[in-house]
Amino acid sequence: MQKLQNILDARRLARISVTTGMFQTSYQPSSGTFSAEAQGALVEVLKFLSAQVSPLMVNVYPYFAYAADPANVQLDYALFTAPRPVVQDGGLRYQNIFDATIDGFYWAMESEGVTDVGVVVSETGWPSGGYGNFTTRN
């Protein structure tokens, strides 16, 4: 990432953000951690973003959580239609998995000692074709 940023800086394109993929695991948002495989690299990425005063860009796809575990992830929780909180984490209540996922990223970053990097959602969505609840209706 630093090499890419150096090239952008040299070409007077410093306003272009450099991004990379990552994987985060958590159930309760306050238990958010980065995977062991990605942790070392992510800490370096977070330090880089902190120095650049740039946000962490994340892709949040609620349907991945639902598709992976439909028995335990309620459809209305994934679709922003839950009539009441589905997950309670301490004093926080979550009616949708999207908000819980974003908070999980903040908790994971805090567990690595990073508190000055914002989180921006760069991609999200729900599939419009396929099987089961992956339809245009949802």
Backbone as CSV, one residue per row, in Angstrom:
resi,resn,N_x,N_y,N_z,CA_x,CA_y,CA_z,C_x,C_y,C_z
1,MET,0.818,-1.185,0.000,0.000,0.000,0.000,0.865,1.251,0.000
2,GLN,1.935,1.206,0.764,2.806,2.384,0.818,3.401,2.677,-0.554
3,LYS,3.810,1.629,-1.275,4.376,1.835,-2.611,3.349,2.456,-3.553
4,LEU,2.114,1.982,-3.478,1.062,2.574,-4.304,0.833,4.037,-3.940
5,GLN,0.804,4.325,-2.645,0.607,5.710,-2.213,1.759,6.585,-2.680
6,ASN,2.985,6.071,-2.633,4.145,6.833,-3.107,4.006,7.179,-4.585
7,ILE,3.538,6.223,-5.384,3.337,6.477,-6.813,2.268,7.548,-7.015
8,LEU,1.172,7.424,-6.285,0.112,8.429,-6.396,0.610,9.805,-5.981
9,ASP,1.360,9.860,-4.897,1.917,11.135,-4.440,2.830,11.735,-5.495
10,ALA,3.691,10.905,-6.092,4.639,11.384,-7.104,3.918,11.930,-8.334
11,ARG,2.757,11.395,-8.607,1.987,11.847,-9.776,0.936,12.888,-9.409
12,ARG,1.071,13.414,-8.214,0.158,14.439,-7.703,-1.294,13.957,-7.692
13,LEU,-1.452,12.716,-7.295,-2.771,12.100,-7.195,-3.046,11.634,-5.768
14,ALA,-2.526,12.367,-4.809,-2.610,11.961,-3.406,-4.046,11.880,-2.893
15,ARG,-4.982,12.482,-3.589,-6.376,12.437,-3.137,-7.026,11.077,-3.398
16,ILE,-6.383,10.250,-4.205,-6.914,8.916,-4.481,-6.563,8.005,-3.305
17,SER,-7.568,7.344,-2.763,-7.347,6.451,-1.625,-6.846,5.094,-2.090
18,VAL,-5.945,4.526,-1.313,-5.427,3.187,-1.563,-6.187,2.235,-0.645
19,THR,-6.700,1.143,-1.205,-7.466,0.196,-0.402,-6.932,-1.219,-0.579
20,THR,-7.299,-2.091,0.353,-6.950,-3.505,0.266,-8.029,-4.316,0.965
21,GLY,-8.152,-5.569,0.596,-9.150,-6.429,1.211,-8.716,-6.919,2.578
22,MET,-9.711,-7.293,3.424,-9.419,-7.839,4.742,-10.578,-8.695,5.196
23,PHE,-10.369,-9.460,6.233,-11.401,-10.333,6.764,-11.462,-10.150,8.256
24,GLN,-12.645,-9.967,8.793,-12.856,-9.757,10.213,-13.894,-10.748,10.692
25,THR,-13.688,-11.315,11.880,-14.657,-12.248,12.437,-15.148,-11.736,13.780
26,SER,-16.461,-11.883,14.015,-17.017,-11.534,15.321,-18.462,-11.995,15.383
27,TYR,-18.924,-12.235,16.572,-20.363,-12.442,16.739,-20.913,-11.246,17.480
28,GLN,-20.584,-11.095,18.705,-20.956,-9.875,19.399,-20.021,-8.783,18.886
29,PRO,-20.537,-7.638,18.507,-19.649,-6.589,17.994,-18.482,-6.263,18.927
30,SER,-18.732,-6.244,20.233,-17.654,-5.896,21.165,-16.584,-6.981,21.252
31,SER,-16.838,-8.139,20.655,-15.842,-9.208,20.594,-15.101,-9.202,19.264
32,GLY,-15.305,-8.164,18.478,-14.713,-8.090,17.145,-13.200,-8.201,17.170
33,THR,-12.682,-9.082,16.344,-11.242,-9.253,16.176,-10.956,-9.514,14.705
34,PHE,-9.738,-9.239,14.324,-9.307,-9.581,12.979,-8.799,-11.013,13.003
35,SER,-8.930,-11.693,11.895,-8.464,-13.078,11.835,-6.965,-13.135,12.097
36,ALA,-6.513,-14.243,12.652,-5.088,-14.407,12.968,-4.229,-14.273,11.721
37,GLU,-4.745,-14.770,10.586,-3.987,-14.702,9.338,-3.786,-13.268,8.865
38,ALA,-4.769,-12.421,9.114,-4.717,-11.050,8.602,-4.229,-10.037,9.627
39,GLN,-4.200,-10.408,10.880,-3.946,-9.458,11.954,-2.672,-8.646,11.767
40,GLY,-1.546,-9.290,11.522,-0.279,-8.566,11.385,-0.312,-7.556,10.264
41,ALA,-0.802,-7.982,9.111,-0.877,-7.073,7.967,-1.871,-5.952,8.227
42,LEU,-2.985,-6.271,8.874,-3.998,-5.251,9.128,-3.518,-4.190,10.099
43,VAL,-2.756,-4.589,11.078,-2.202,-3.592,11.999,-1.332,-2.608,11.227
44,GLU,-0.541,-3.112,10.295,0.285,-2.228,9.457,-0.588,-1.336,8.582
45,VAL,-1.653,-1.899,8.019,-2.581,-1.107,7.205,-3.212,-0.010,8.054
46,LEU,-3.635,-0.356,9.257,-4.261,0.634,10.137,-3.287,1.742,10.519
47,LYS,-2.033,1.398,10.766,-1.017,2.424,11.052,-0.832,3.327,9.844
48,PHE,-0.801,2.729,8.652,-0.673,3.485,7.414,-1.853,4.446,7.264
49,LEU,-3.066,3.939,7.457,-4.256,4.779,7.323,-4.271,5.891,8.355
50,SER,-3.835,5.592,9.555,-3.755,6.608,10.601,-2.799,7.719,10.193
51,ALA,-1.637,7.359,9.673,-0.645,8.351,9.246,-1.149,9.175,8.069
52,GLN,-1.959,8.565,7.202,-2.499,9.258,6.032,-3.778,10.024,6.364
53,VAL,-4.266,9.869,7.594,-5.557,10.420,8.018,-6.636,9.976,7.020
54,SER,-6.645,8.677,6.766,-7.587,8.075,5.829,-8.430,7.032,6.552
55,PRO,-9.658,6.821,6.089,-10.516,5.822,6.729,-10.204,4.409,6.257
56,LEU,-10.664,3.459,7.017,-10.639,2.061,6.617,-11.898,1.834,5.790
57,MET,-11.739,1.392,4.568,-12.895,1.125,3.706,-13.230,-0.354,3.799
58,VAL,-14.477,-0.645,4.119,-14.895,-2.027,4.305,-16.064,-2.366,3.385
59,ASN,-16.121,-3.607,2.987,-17.249,-4.130,2.229,-18.126,-4.892,3.208
60,VAL,-19.383,-4.503,3.317,-20.303,-5.125,4.262,-21.451,-5.748,3.471
61,TYR,-21.491,-7.059,3.464,-22.539,-7.793,2.768,-23.313,-8.641,3.772
62,PRO,-24.437,-8.125,4.288,-25.207,-8.886,5.273,-25.626,-10.272,4.790
63,TYR,-25.834,-10.418,3.491,-26.292,-11.719,3.006,-25.255,-12.820,3.191
64,PHE,-23.960,-12.476,3.250,-22.949,-13.510,3.488,-23.174,-14.169,4.849
65,ALA,-23.439,-13.355,5.860,-23.687,-13.910,7.196,-24.961,-14.742,7.191
66,TYR,-25.989,-14.231,6.540,-27.250,-14.976,6.471,-27.068,-16.286,5.706
67,ALA,-26.437,-16.234,4.555,-26.251,-17.427,3.722,-25.408,-18.479,4.432
68,ALA,-24.435,-18.038,5.215,-23.550,-18.970,5.909,-24.233,-19.660,7.084
69,ASP,-25.246,-18.989,7.674,-25.857,-19.544,8.882,-27.316,-19.106,9.005
70,PRO,-28.178,-19.484,8.048,-29.567,-19.021,8.092,-30.346,-19.524,9.308
71,ALA,-29.884,-20.571,9.940,-30.569,-21.072,11.135,-30.378,-20.134,12.322
72,ASN,-29.271,-19.378,12.338,-28.978,-18.499,13.471,-28.984,-17.014,13.135
73,VAL,-28.960,-16.671,11.864,-29.027,-15.262,11.455,-30.409,-15.042,10.856
74,GLN,-31.233,-14.294,11.562,-32.592,-14.059,11.102,-32.596,-13.228,9.826
75,LEU,-33.494,-13.579,8.914,-33.585,-12.852,7.654,-33.900,-11.378,7.885
76,ASP,-34.828,-11.079,8.795,-35.165,-9.667,9.023,-33.994,-8.894,9.630
77,TYR,-33.122,-9.557,10.350,-31.910,-8.929,10.894,-30.952,-8.567,9.763
78,ALA,-30.880,-9.411,8.744,-30.011,-9.151,7.596,-30.609,-8.126,6.637
79,LEU,-31.940,-8.012,6.615,-32.621,-7.123,5.663,-33.036,-5.770,6.238
80,PHE,-32.614,-5.439,7.451,-32.972,-4.163,8.083,-34.464,-4.072,8.403
81,THR,-35.142,-5.187,8.559,-36.582,-5.146,8.808,-36.981,-5.717,10.164
82,ALA,-36.033,-6.008,11.019,-36.358,-6.540,12.346,-37.151,-5.488,13.122
83,PRO,-38.290,-5.865,13.701,-39.120,-4.891,14.412,-38.553,-4.466,15.769
84,ARG,-37.592,-5.221,16.264,-36.983,-4.901,17.567,-35.536,-5.396,17.541
85,PRO,-34.735,-4.999,18.512,-33.340,-5.465,18.538,-33.248,-6.989,18.545
86,VAL,-32.304,-7.491,17.776,-32.065,-8.928,17.671,-30.860,-9.326,18.517
87,VAL,-29.871,-8.444,18.573,-28.643,-8.705,19.325,-28.472,-7.614,20.369
88,GLN,-28.209,-8.022,21.592,-27.855,-7.075,22.640,-26.425,-7.364,23.042
89,ASP,-25.618,-6.321,23.047,-24.197,-6.438,23.375,-23.910,-5.385,24.437
90,GLY,-23.935,-5.805,25.681,-23.811,-4.831,26.764,-25.008,-3.895,26.702
91,GLY,-24.742,-2.598,26.685,-25.814,-1.617,26.597,-26.252,-1.305,25.177
92,LEU,-25.608,-1.901,24.199,-25.944,-1.638,22.794,-26.911,-2.692,22.268
93,ARG,-27.857,-2.231,21.446,-28.833,-3.134,20.836,-28.779,-2.950,19.329
94,TYR,-28.849,-4.055,18.619,-28.735,-4.025,17.161,-29.970,-4.639,16.509
95,GLN,-30.588,-3.876,15.609,-31.728,-4.363,14.842,-31.308,-4.877,13.474
96,ASN,-30.041,-4.665,13.105,-29.579,-5.175,11.813,-28.105,-5.543,11.903
97,ILE,-27.746,-6.504,11.086,-26.382,-7.027,11.101,-25.386,-6.034,10.502
98,PHE,-25.868,-5.139,9.666,-24.997,-4.129,9.061,-24.355,-3.270,10.151
99,ASP,-25.188,-2.698,11.034,-24.662,-1.863,12.119,-23.758,-2.664,13.052
100,ALA,-24.147,-3.897,13.340,-23.328,-4.740,14.213,-21.964,-5.011,13.585
101,THR,-21.942,-5.203,12.274,-20.677,-5.462,11.579,-19.766,-4.245,11.632
102,ILE,-20.313,-3.066,11.383,-19.508,-1.837,11.444,-18.939,-1.658,12.846
103,ASP,-19.777,-1.832,13.863,-19.276,-1.719,15.232,-18.208,-2.770,15.510
104,GLY,-18.366,-3.960,14.949,-17.353,-5.001,15.111,-15.998,-4.570,14.580
105,PHE,-15.993,-3.842,13.451,-14.734,-3.324,12.914,-14.108,-2.319,13.880
106,TYR,-14.933,-1.416,14.424,-14.396,-0.443,15.385,-13.821,-1.140,16.615
107,TRP,-14.523,-2.147,17.125,-14.017,-2.878,18.287,-12.726,-3.612,17.954
108,ALA,-12.662,-4.211,16.770,-11.444,-4.925,16.362,-10.267,-3.965,16.259
109,MET,-10.514,-2.787,15.696,-9.432,-1.798,15.593,-9.002,-1.334,16.976
110,GLU,-9.975,-1.102,17.849,-9.631,-0.673,19.207,-8.820,-1.741,19.934
111,SER,-9.138,-3.013,19.695,-8.375,-4.083,20.351,-6.929,-4.110,19.875
112,GLU,-6.663,-3.505,18.720,-5.297,-3.384,18.200,-4.675,-2.043,18.570
113,GLY,-5.376,-1.252,19.377,-4.847,0.033,19.821,-5.047,1.169,18.837
114,VAL,-5.886,0.973,17.843,-6.134,2.008,16.833,-7.507,2.616,17.089
115,THR,-7.521,3.898,17.421,-8.790,4.565,17.719,-9.011,5.816,16.874
116,ASP,-8.084,6.118,15.977,-8.192,7.354,15.198,-8.439,7.124,13.706
117,VAL,-8.890,5.935,13.344,-9.189,5.621,11.946,-10.694,5.397,11.829
118,GLY,-11.327,6.141,10.935,-12.754,5.973,10.700,-13.026,4.775,9.809
119,VAL,-14.282,4.368,9.760,-14.710,3.263,8.909,-15.698,3.806,7.886
120,VAL,-15.453,3.513,6.608,-16.335,3.916,5.517,-16.757,2.654,4.773
121,VAL,-18.044,2.518,4.508,-18.527,1.370,3.743,-18.299,1.653,2.266
122,SER,-17.492,0.810,1.628,-17.170,1.002,0.216,-18.048,0.150,-0.697
123,GLU,-18.583,-0.938,-0.193,-19.492,-1.795,-0.960,-20.492,-2.437,-0.017
124,THR,-21.695,-2.629,-0.511,-22.704,-3.416,0.187,-23.718,-3.873,-0.846
125,GLY,-24.604,-4.737,-0.448,-25.625,-5.178,-1.381,-26.241,-6.503,-0.990
126,TRP,-27.162,-6.946,-1.826,-27.874,-8.200,-1.644,-28.078,-8.783,-3.029
127,PRO,-27.830,-10.065,-3.220,-27.983,-10.637,-4.556,-29.441,-10.586,-5.017
128,SER,-29.639,-10.419,-6.298,-30.996,-10.297,-6.829,-31.476,-11.557,-7.541
129,GLY,-30.666,-12.562,-7.571,-31.073,-13.807,-8.203,-30.402,-14.964,-7.507
130,GLY,-30.923,-16.131,-7.707,-30.298,-17.282,-7.076,-31.323,-18.161,-6.423
131,TYR,-31.073,-18.531,-5.193,-31.935,-19.485,-4.522,-32.475,-18.897,-3.226
132,GLY,-33.543,-19.498,-2.742,-34.082,-19.136,-1.437,-34.407,-17.663,-1.310
133,ASN,-33.840,-17.021,-0.315,-34.128,-15.618,-0.032,-33.243,-14.646,-0.793
134,PHE,-32.489,-15.130,-1.756,-31.663,-14.251,-2.586,-32.469,-13.909,-3.830
135,THR,-33.410,-13.010,-3.677,-34.330,-12.667,-4.754,-34.451,-11.159,-4.895
136,THR,-35.100,-10.730,-5.973,-35.333,-9.292,-6.160,-36.288,-8.757,-5.109
137,ARG,-37.110,-9.606,-4.535,-38.022,-9.172,-3.468,-37.232,-8.699,-2.248
138,ASN,-36.120,-9.351,-1.949,-35.299,-8.994,-0.796,-34.236,-8.013,-1.196
